[in-house]
Amino acid sequence: MSFANPDDDALRALLKSVKTIAVVGLSPQPARPSYRVAQAIQRYGYRIVPVRPLVDEVLGEKAYASLADIPFAVDLVDVFRAAEHVPAIVAQCLALHFTHRPFLWIQEGIVHEAAAREAQAGGMTVVMDRCILKDYIRLMTA
């Protein structure tokens, strides 16, 4: 069975329910897509939690080396890493001991169907090969 993204109604509901977004691979460099997308999403009212080793802070928020290092629950994990890193990120998500599994958003241009299906099997809602900012603008600001 191939992977399918949630429909627009489900995406709209997801975006309305989310407050805190861990951005894996968030660059501290303003020219990078991860920075620009996270900055715009932050301006729409979401709390951004940078996940990037060797960085102290991005967009005014403390950065963490891994998802496991974040001392509070996040609602969504937004992935800005190459496809070969997605299985390890899914494993980290599934190992989190929060009261609920975070949603997983794998950014536009990043596809790893096996990892996406594994996350779904673990109870996560997964969006893959989509830009969270583009979908937010399309679904929430029209």
CYANA upper distance limits for C-alpha pairs under 8 A (distance plus 0.5 A):
  2 SER  CA    113 GLU  CA      7.99
  3 PHE  CA    113 GLU  CA      6.71
  3 PHE  CA    116 ALA  CA      7.81
  3 PHE  CA    117 ARG  CA      7.19
  5 ASN  CA    126 VAL  CA      7.39
  5 ASN  CA    127 VAL  CA      5.81
  5 ASN  CA    128 MET  CA      7.10
  6 PRO  CA     10 ALA  CA      6.23
  6 PRO  CA     11 LEU  CA      6.70
  6 PRO  CA    126 VAL  CA      8.13
  6 PRO  CA    127 VAL  CA      7.26
  7 ASP  CA     11 LEU  CA      6.73
  8 ASP  CA     12 ARG  CA      6.51
  8 ASP  CA    139 LEU  CA      7.92
  9 ASP  CA     13 ALA  CA      6.75
 10 ALA  CA     14 LEU  CA      6.58
 11 LEU  CA     15 LEU  CA      6.62
 12 ARG  CA     16 LYS  CA      6.70
 12 ARG  CA    136 TYR  CA      8.43
 12 ARG  CA    139 LEU  CA      6.65
 12 ARG  CA    140 MET  CA      7.46
 13 ALA  CA     17 SER  CA      6.71
 14 LEU  CA     18 VAL  CA      6.74
 15 LEU  CA    136 TYR  CA      7.66
 18 VAL  CA     46 TYR  CA      8.14
 18 VAL  CA     75 ASP  CA      5.95
 18 VAL  CA     76 LEU  CA      7.21
 19 LYS  CA     45 GLY  CA      8.29
 19 LYS  CA     46 TYR  CA      5.71
 19 LYS  CA     47 ARG  CA      6.66
 19 LYS  CA     74 VAL  CA      8.44
 19 LYS  CA     75 ASP  CA      6.91
 20 THR  CA     46 TYR  CA      6.36
 20 THR  CA     47 ARG  CA      5.17
 20 THR  CA     48 ILE  CA      6.61
 20 THR  CA     49 VAL  CA      7.72
 20 THR  CA     74 VAL  CA      5.67
 20 THR  CA     75 ASP  CA      5.78
 20 THR  CA     76 LEU  CA      7.07
 21 ILE  CA     46 TYR  CA      7.41
 21 ILE  CA     47 ARG  CA      6.57
 21 ILE  CA     48 ILE  CA      5.56
 21 ILE  CA     49 VAL  CA      6.43
 21 ILE  CA     74 VAL  CA      6.47
 21 ILE  CA     75 ASP  CA      6.50
 21 ILE  CA     76 LEU  CA      5.32
 21 ILE  CA     77 VAL  CA      6.28
 21 ILE  CA     78 ASP  CA      7.21
 22 ALA  CA     48 ILE  CA      6.48
 22 ALA  CA     49 VAL  CA      4.95
 22 ALA  CA     50 PRO  CA      6.38
 22 ALA  CA     51 VAL  CA      6.96
 22 ALA  CA     67 LEU  CA      8.18
 22 ALA  CA     74 VAL  CA      6.90
 22 ALA  CA     75 ASP  CA      8.42
 22 ALA  CA     76 LEU  CA      6.75
 22 ALA  CA     77 VAL  CA      5.32
 22 ALA  CA     78 ASP  CA      6.56
 23 VAL  CA     38 ALA  CA      7.97
 23 VAL  CA     48 ILE  CA      7.34
 23 VAL  CA     49 VAL  CA      6.52
 23 VAL  CA     50 PRO  CA      5.66
 23 VAL  CA     51 VAL  CA      6.20
 23 VAL  CA     77 VAL  CA      6.49
 23 VAL  CA     78 ASP  CA      5.24
 23 VAL  CA     79 VAL  CA      6.53
 23 VAL  CA     80 PHE  CA      7.60
 24 VAL  CA     50 PRO  CA      7.00
 24 VAL  CA     51 VAL  CA      5.12
 24 VAL  CA     52 ARG  CA      6.90
 24 VAL  CA     67 LEU  CA      8.47
 24 VAL  CA     77 VAL  CA      7.54
 24 VAL  CA     78 ASP  CA      6.59
 24 VAL  CA     79 VAL  CA      5.47
 24 VAL  CA     80 PHE  CA      6.28
 24 VAL  CA     81 ARG  CA      7.45
 25 GLY  CA     34 SER  CA      7.80
 25 GLY  CA     50 PRO  CA      8.00
 25 GLY  CA     51 VAL  CA      6.51
 25 GLY  CA     52 ARG  CA      5.95
 25 GLY  CA     79 VAL  CA      7.21
 25 GLY  CA     80 PHE  CA      5.52
 25 GLY  CA     81 ARG  CA      6.17
 26 LEU  CA     34 SER  CA      5.78
 26 LEU  CA     35 TYR  CA      6.52
 26 LEU  CA     38 ALA  CA      8.16
 26 LEU  CA     50 PRO  CA      6.18
 26 LEU  CA     51 VAL  CA      6.87
 26 LEU  CA     52 ARG  CA      6.79
 26 LEU  CA     58 VAL  CA      8.18
 26 LEU  CA     80 PHE  CA      7.24
 27 SER  CA     32 ARG  CA      7.00
 27 SER  CA     34 SER  CA      6.53
 27 SER  CA     35 TYR  CA      6.10
 27 SER  CA     52 ARG  CA      8.07
 27 SER  CA     58 VAL  CA      8.03
 28 PRO  CA     35 TYR  CA      7.05
 28 PRO  CA     55 VAL  CA      8.22
 28 PRO  CA     57 GLU  CA      8.25
 28 PRO  CA     58 VAL  CA      5.91
 28 PRO  CA     59 LEU  CA      8.21
 29 GLN  CA     35 TYR  CA      7.05
 30 PRO  CA     35 TYR  CA      6.00
 30 PRO  CA     36 ARG  CA      6.86
 31 ALA  CA     35 TYR  CA      7.61
 31 ALA  CA     36 ARG  CA      7.56
 32 ARG  CA     36 ARG  CA      6.96
 33 PRO  CA     37 VAL  CA      6.49
 34 SER  CA     38 ALA  CA      6.49
 34 SER  CA     80 PHE  CA      6.83
 35 TYR  CA     39 GLN  CA      6.40
 36 ARG  CA     40 ALA  CA      6.71
 37 VAL  CA     41 ILE  CA      6.66
 37 VAL  CA    132 ILE  CA      8.35
 37 VAL  CA    133 LEU  CA      6.54
 38 ALA  CA     42 GLN  CA      6.45
 38 ALA  CA     48 ILE  CA      7.35
 39 GLN  CA     43 ARG  CA      6.81
 39 GLN  CA     59 LEU  CA      7.30
 40 ALA  CA     44 TYR  CA      7.06
 40 ALA  CA    133 LEU  CA      7.77
 41 ILE  CA     45 GLY  CA      7.37
 41 ILE  CA     46 TYR  CA      6.61
 41 ILE  CA     48 ILE  CA      8.50
 41 ILE  CA    133 LEU  CA      6.88
 42 GLN  CA     46 TYR  CA      5.32
 42 GLN  CA     47 ARG  CA      6.49
 42 GLN  CA     48 ILE  CA      6.63
 48 ILE  CA     59 LEU  CA      8.44
 48 ILE  CA     61 GLU  CA      7.49
 49 VAL  CA     61 GLU  CA      6.83
 49 VAL  CA     62 LYS  CA      7.50
 49 VAL  CA     63 ALA  CA      6.98
 49 VAL  CA     64 TYR  CA      8.25
 50 PRO  CA     57 GLU  CA      7.87
 50 PRO  CA     58 VAL  CA      6.84
 50 PRO  CA     61 GLU  CA      7.44
 50 PRO  CA     62 LYS  CA      7.36
 50 PRO  CA     63 ALA  CA      5.11
 50 PRO  CA     64 TYR  CA      6.77
 51 VAL  CA     63 ALA  CA      6.10
 51 VAL  CA     64 TYR  CA      5.34
 51 VAL  CA     65 ALA  CA      6.13
 51 VAL  CA     66 SER  CA      6.20
 51 VAL  CA     67 LEU  CA      7.13
 52 ARG  CA     63 ALA  CA      6.86
 52 ARG  CA     64 TYR  CA      6.48
 52 ARG  CA     65 ALA  CA      5.54
 52 ARG  CA     66 SER  CA      7.30
 53 PRO  CA     63 ALA  CA      8.27
 53 PRO  CA     64 TYR  CA      7.05
 53 PRO  CA     65 ALA  CA      4.50
 53 PRO  CA     66 SER  CA      7.58
 54 LEU  CA     65 ALA  CA      7.49
 55 VAL  CA     63 ALA  CA      6.68
 55 VAL  CA     64 TYR  CA      8.25
 55 VAL  CA     65 ALA  CA      8.35
 56 ASP  CA     62 LYS  CA      6.48
 56 ASP  CA     63 ALA  CA      5.70
 56 ASP  CA     64 TYR  CA      8.05
 57 GLU  CA     61 GLU  CA      5.87
 57 GLU  CA     62 LYS  CA      4.99
 57 GLU  CA     63 ALA  CA      5.32
 58 VAL  CA     62 LYS  CA      7.23
 58 VAL  CA     63 ALA  CA      6.98
 64 TYR  CA     69 ASP  CA      6.50
 64 TYR  CA     70 ILE  CA      6.78
 65 ALA  CA     69 ASP  CA      7.03
 66 SER  CA     70 ILE  CA      7.72
 67 LEU  CA     92 GLN  CA      7.12
 67 LEU  CA     93 CYS  CA      7.79
 67 LEU  CA     96 LEU  CA      8.41
 68 ALA  CA     92 GLN  CA      7.43
 68 ALA  CA     96 LEU  CA      7.11
 73 ALA  CA     98 PHE  CA      6.40
 74 VAL  CA    102 PRO  CA      6.78
 75 ASP  CA    101 ARG  CA      8.25
 75 ASP  CA    102 PRO  CA      5.24
 75 ASP  CA    103 PHE  CA      6.72
 76 LEU  CA    102 PRO  CA      5.28
 76 LEU  CA    103 PHE  CA      4.92
 76 LEU  CA    104 LEU  CA      6.23
 76 LEU  CA    105 TRP  CA      7.59
 77 VAL  CA    102 PRO  CA      6.94
 77 VAL  CA    103 PHE  CA      6.64
 77 VAL  CA    104 LEU  CA      5.43
 77 VAL  CA    105 TRP  CA      6.53
 78 ASP  CA    104 LEU  CA      6.67
 78 ASP  CA    105 TRP  CA      5.18
 78 ASP  CA    106 ILE  CA      6.42
 78 ASP  CA    107 GLN  CA      7.40
 79 VAL  CA     86 VAL  CA      8.28
 79 VAL  CA    104 LEU  CA      8.20
 79 VAL  CA    105 TRP  CA      6.67
 79 VAL  CA    106 ILE  CA      5.33
 79 VAL  CA    107 GLN  CA      6.33
 80 PHE  CA    106 ILE  CA      7.59
 80 PHE  CA    107 GLN  CA      6.54
 81 ARG  CA     85 HIS  CA      6.76
 81 ARG  CA     86 VAL  CA      7.67
 81 ARG  CA    110 ILE  CA      8.23
 82 ALA  CA     86 VAL  CA      7.64
 82 ALA  CA    110 ILE  CA      6.92
 83 ALA  CA    110 ILE  CA      5.91
 83 ALA  CA    111 VAL  CA      6.32
 83 ALA  CA    112 HIS  CA      6.27
 84 GLU  CA    112 HIS  CA      8.15
 85 HIS  CA     89 ILE  CA      6.96
 86 VAL  CA     90 VAL  CA      6.59
 86 VAL  CA    112 HIS  CA      7.27
 86 VAL  CA    115 ALA  CA      6.99
 87 PRO  CA     91 ALA  CA      6.72
 87 PRO  CA    112 HIS  CA      8.32
 87 PRO  CA    115 ALA  CA      5.53
 88 ALA  CA     92 GLN  CA      6.76
 89 ILE  CA     93 CYS  CA      6.72
 90 VAL  CA     94 LEU  CA      6.65
 90 VAL  CA    115 ALA  CA      7.03
 90 VAL  CA    116 ALA  CA      8.26
 90 VAL  CA    118 GLU  CA      8.12
 90 VAL  CA    119 ALA  CA      6.50
 91 ALA  CA     95 ALA  CA      6.70
 92 GLN  CA     96 LEU  CA      6.97
 93 CYS  CA    101 ARG  CA      7.89
 93 CYS  CA    102 PRO  CA      7.79
 94 LEU  CA    101 ARG  CA      7.79
 94 LEU  CA    119 ALA  CA      7.71
 94 LEU  CA    122 GLY  CA      7.12
 96 LEU  CA    101 ARG  CA      8.07
101 ARG  CA    123 GLY  CA      7.40
101 ARG  CA    124 MET  CA      6.43
102 PRO  CA    124 MET  CA      7.10
102 PRO  CA    125 THR  CA      8.36
103 PHE  CA    124 MET  CA      6.18
103 PHE  CA    125 THR  CA      5.61
103 PHE  CA    126 VAL  CA      6.65
104 LEU  CA    119 ALA  CA      8.45
104 LEU  CA    124 MET  CA      7.28
104 LEU  CA    125 THR  CA      6.73
104 LEU  CA    126 VAL  CA      5.27
104 LEU  CA    127 VAL  CA      6.76
105 TRP  CA    126 VAL  CA      6.37
105 TRP  CA    127 VAL  CA      5.21
105 TRP  CA    128 MET  CA      6.43
105 TRP  CA    130 ARG  CA      8.21
105 TRP  CA    132 ILE  CA      7.88
106 ILE  CA    110 ILE  CA      6.81
106 ILE  CA    111 VAL  CA      7.99
106 ILE  CA    126 VAL  CA      8.12
106 ILE  CA    127 VAL  CA      6.49
106 ILE  CA    128 MET  CA      5.00
106 ILE  CA    129 ASP  CA      6.38
106 ILE  CA    130 ARG  CA      7.33
107 GLN  CA    128 MET  CA      6.73
107 GLN  CA    129 ASP  CA      5.68
107 GLN  CA    130 ARG  CA      5.65
107 GLN  CA    131 CYS  CA      5.64
107 GLN  CA    132 ILE  CA      7.50
108 GLU  CA    128 MET  CA      7.49
108 GLU  CA    129 ASP  CA      4.36
108 GLU  CA    130 ARG  CA      4.58
108 GLU  CA    131 CYS  CA      5.38
109 GLY  CA    129 ASP  CA      5.66
109 GLY  CA    130 ARG  CA      7.87
110 ILE  CA    128 MET  CA      7.58
110 ILE  CA    129 ASP  CA      5.79
111 VAL  CA    128 MET  CA      6.96
111 VAL  CA    129 ASP  CA      6.37
112 HIS  CA    116 ALA  CA      6.76
113 GLU  CA    117 ARG  CA      6.61
114 ALA  CA    118 GLU  CA      6.68
115 ALA  CA    119 ALA  CA      6.70
116 ALA  CA    120 GLN  CA      6.78
116 ALA  CA    126 VAL  CA      6.96
116 ALA  CA    128 MET  CA      8.01
117 ARG  CA    121 ALA  CA      6.58
118 GLU  CA    122 GLY  CA      6.74
119 ALA  CA    123 GLY  CA      7.08
119 ALA  CA    124 MET  CA      5.89
119 ALA  CA    125 THR  CA      8.08
119 ALA  CA    126 VAL  CA      7.59
120 GLN  CA    124 MET  CA      5.26
120 GLN  CA    125 THR  CA      6.46
120 GLN  CA    126 VAL  CA      6.99
130 ARG  CA    134 LYS  CA      8.41
130 ARG  CA    135 ASP  CA      7.99
131 CYS  CA    135 ASP  CA      6.74
132 ILE  CA    136 TYR  CA      6.41
133 LEU  CA    137 ILE  CA      6.66
134 LYS  CA    138 ARG  CA      6.57
135 ASP  CA    139 LEU  CA      6.30
135 ASP  CA    140 MET  CA      8.38
136 TYR  CA    140 MET  CA      5.80
136 TYR  CA    141 THR  CA      7.63
137 ILE  CA    141 THR  CA      5.64
137 ILE  CA    142 ALA  CA      7.51
138 ARG  CA    142 ALA  CA      6.67
